[in-house]
Amino acid sequence: MASADVGLVIVAAGSGTRLGAEVPKAFVPLAGVPILGHALRGARSCPGLAEVVVVGPSRWLGQAEEVCRSAGFASDDESVSDAVSVTVVAGGATRGDSVAAGLAALSDAVRVVLVHDAARCLTPPAVFARVVKAVRAGAGAAVPGVPVVDTIKQVDAAGLVVGTPDRAVLRAIQTPQGFARAVLERAHAGSPDATDDAGLVERLGEPVLVVAGDERALKVTTCDDLDRAARFLTAGAAGA
Ligand code: C5P
């Protein structure tokens, strides 16, 4: 059996302005459960999981702890947490700052780090398993991705098209993104200014492996996304 050396950083400190809700995005209910609660449930069976760090909005840390408890994780009750330790820390102004705060809270025992957007709250457990398996097999960085269905065009500042990459070689990248801890720490030692953590590893010139993602790992950003996520939940319940 693989050792329990996986640390999961769930970034949940975004405001979610595009959802137009009165609470930060991680606390917006989806079928009666906060988005963060769904994200935690999806992570519960992650292979080798030893620690979870939830990075929340600074004024919502108590609520984040409550959501952890409801999802079956608790920072102070080992019998509830199945020996997975949970820490809640405050996030920063950017996603990169929030990831850095999460990384700083991991214990020395963690060798494999997963960074996951709470907003991708319905990511199926199989995606976590594929990412962990790839890192354990030797990838310094492994990310889930799905083929793109749209034709993607690169444009200049005036809106003129400057190129059309071959769609067959494009992937839309999701989370959790998995890393050998040393690789991620080196990547974050530079500027954390990137839309994902794999981008920082790419800047180091190191390989990033793409494994199969899942359409249910959509990032809930708009009200339409919330509706789509609700439909996935209904379909899942009907198929169960
Ligand atoms: O804003 P965006 O949807 O790209 O955010 C992706 C994830 O990063 C979300 O789960 C959000 O909560 C998190 N985030 C964060 N701290 C920030 C900005 C975003 O933890 N300052």
Boltz pocket constraint, residues with backbone or C-beta under 6 A from the ligand:
constraints:
  - pocket:
      binder: B
      contacts: [[A, 11], [A, 12], [A, 13], [A, 14], [A, 15], [A, 25], [A, 26], [A, 55], [A, 91], [A, 92], [A, 93], [A, 94], [A, 95], [A, 96], [A, 98], [A, 99], [A, 116], [A, 117], [A, 118], [A, 119], [A, 120], [A, 219], [A, 220], [A, 221]]
      max_distance: 6.0
